[in-house]
Amino acid sequence: MIEITQQIEQTDPAEYVVTILKDGEEYEKEVFSRSNAVFPAYRTLINVLRDFEDDTVHVLTDSAPLAREFNNTPNPNATMLRQLNDVVARQGLTVTIEHNNAN
């Protein structure tokens, strides 16, 4: 099982830094400008999941909207959710996403 922690920090209005930890070690860091908080959460997770195949991945995220959309009845118009689910299926992954309520 792979443990992913997604930390999202707002550094300026409409600017976010997303840090991905894999099994406790920094794996990826990306800055998003002129964005809302949800897009960076999806984009970084989609990019990271492309690195794995046929595995189980547990994600702990600061993004309540990401966790809520992934775990509840999906909105058929949620393009980023559809892209995330496509990557999960294509890579043969079993993914759980949990919101880090501490943030």
N, C-alpha and C positions, 0 to 999 in steps of 0.2 A: 504494500500500500504506500502511496505517495501522499505526503502531507504538504499542502500548499497554504501559505498564509499571505493574504493580499491586504497590504496596508495602503490606505488612500489618505493623502494629506493635501488639504487646500493651502496653497502657498500665496495666492493672490486671488482677487475676484476672477473667476473663470479660468484659474490655473491650478492644476493638480499634479502631484507627484505620486506615482504608484510604485510601490516596492513589493516585489514578489519574493517570498522566502520558500525554498524547497527543503523540507526536512530540517528547518531551523537555520539554514544558510542562505545568504542573499543570492538570488538566482537571476533577477532582472530588475531594472529600475528604468522608468520612463516618465517623461514630463509631457503633459498635455496642456496646451494653451487654447484659449477661446473655446472652452468646453464646459459642459455640465459635469456633475460628479458621476453620473451613471455610465456615460460612454467610456471613460477610461477603465472603469471596473470591468466592463464586458470585453473591451478590446484587448487588455493585457491578459485576461484569463483565456480568451480564445487563442491568442498567440502562444501562450505557455502550453496549453493542452495539446497543441500540434506537435510538441516535442515527445509525447508519450504515446504508446500503443499497447492495447490489450492489458490494461492495468486498472486498478481501483485508485481513485483520487479523492481525497477529502480536502475540501477548500474551506478555510476560515477567512471570512471577508469582513471589511469594515462597511461594505455596501449593503444596507438593508434592502434597497430596491432590487438589487441583483438576487439576493437570497430569496426574497419574497416571490419574485417573478419565476425563478427556477423551480421553487418548491410548491407553488400553488397553481391553480388553474391558469394555464398560459393564455396570454392575450394573443390572438391570431395575428394581430397587427404589430407585434413586437419583433421588429426585424433583427435586433441584436440577439434576442433570445433564440430566434430561429437559427441564426448563424452559430451560436454556441451549441445548440442541440445537434446541428449538422456535424460540427467538429467532433463532438462526443461520439456520435454514431459512427462516423468515418474512421475514427481512431480506435474503435472498439473499447471505449472506456466506460467504466461505471463511476459516476461522479455524484458526490454529495456536497452540498453547499450549505454552510452554516454561517449565520450572521454573528459577528463578534459583538455581543451586547455591551462590552466594556467601553466601547467608544461611542 
